[in-house]
Amino acid sequence: MNKGYLALWILGFILLVLDLGVVVSIFKKGDERRQMIVWKASTYAFSVMVGVLILECLSKIAVSALDLSNSVLNDGISPFSLLTITAIVYFISLKYNQKKLGD
């Protein structure tokens, strides 16, 4: 097996674990402090996701306005990339808020 494919499989596995961690942490029961930590992490991850989607919309508008039909910007963002960005931001925000609020 090529080393590039092995690295891709390892990265995919890590991202799958992060995605599953997001789902588990959202549905995990806890006290009010735990709920506040999850709420803050979810809010920040959602804000970043909305920002990425706004940038995607602006790039689509720019492609249409400038008639760049063969541009790389025309492809758009893949759902896996969006999910990965959201999971990484959520995980970092969750760990930050856990350290800040003490859970």
C-alpha positions in Angstrom: 0.0 0.0 0.0 1.2 3.4 -0.9 2.2 5.7 2.1 -0.1 8.4 0.8 -3.1 6.1 0.9 -2.1 5.0 4.4 -1.9 8.6 5.6 -5.3 9.3 4.0 -6.8 6.3 5.8 -5.4 7.4 9.1 -6.6 11.0 8.6 -10.1 9.7 7.7 -10.2 7.5 10.8 -9.2 10.4 13.0 -11.9 12.6 11.4 -14.5 9.9 11.8 -13.6 9.6 15.5 -13.9 13.4 15.8 -17.4 13.3 14.1 -18.6 10.6 16.4 -17.2 12.5 19.4 -19.4 15.5 18.4 -22.5 13.4 18.4 -21.7 11.7 21.7 -20.8 14.9 23.5 -24.1 16.5 22.4 -26.3 13.7 23.7 -24.3 13.1 26.9 -26.2 13.9 30.0 -24.7 16.3 32.6 -25.3 19.1 35.0 -25.8 22.8 34.1 -22.1 23.5 33.7 -21.7 20.6 31.3 -24.7 21.8 29.3 -23.2 25.3 29.2 -19.9 23.9 27.9 -21.7 22.0 25.1 -23.9 25.0 24.3 -20.9 27.3 23.9 -19.0 24.9 21.8 -22.0 24.2 19.6 -22.7 27.9 19.1 -19.1 28.6 18.1 -18.9 25.7 15.7 -22.2 26.7 14.2 -21.0 30.3 13.8 -17.9 29.1 12.0 -19.9 26.8 9.7 -22.2 29.7 8.8 -19.1 31.8 8.0 -17.7 29.1 5.7 -21.1 28.9 3.9 -21.2 32.7 3.5 -17.8 32.6 2.0 -18.9 29.8 -0.3 -21.9 31.9 -1.4 -19.7 34.9 -2.0 -17.3 32.8 -4.1 -20.3 31.5 -6.2 -21.5 35.1 -6.7 -18.0 36.2 -7.8 -17.7 33.2 -10.2 -21.1 34.2 -11.7 -20.4 37.9 -11.9 -16.9 37.5 -13.4 -18.0 34.6 -15.7 -15.2 32.2 -14.4 -16.9 29.0 -15.5 -13.6 27.0 -15.6 -12.4 28.3 -12.2 -11.5 26.2 -9.2 -13.9 28.3 -7.2 -16.7 26.9 -9.3 -16.4 23.5 -7.7 -17.6 24.5 -4.3 -16.9 22.9 -0.9 -17.5 19.2 -0.4 -19.8 18.1 2.4 -17.0 16.0 3.9 -14.8 19.1 4.1 -17.6 21.1 5.8 -18.2 18.3 8.3 -14.5 18.0 9.0 -14.1 21.8 9.6 -17.1 21.8 11.8 -15.9 18.8 13.8 -12.5 20.2 14.4 -13.8 23.6 15.4 -16.3 21.9 17.8 -13.6 19.7 19.3 -11.2 22.6 19.9 -14.0 24.8 21.3 -15.3 22.0 23.5 -11.8 21.4 25.0 -11.2 25.2 25.5 -14.6 25.6 27.3 -14.0 22.5 29.4 -10.7 23.9 30.5 -12.1 27.4 31.1 -15.3 26.3 32.9 -13.8 23.3 34.6 -15.4 20.0 33.5 
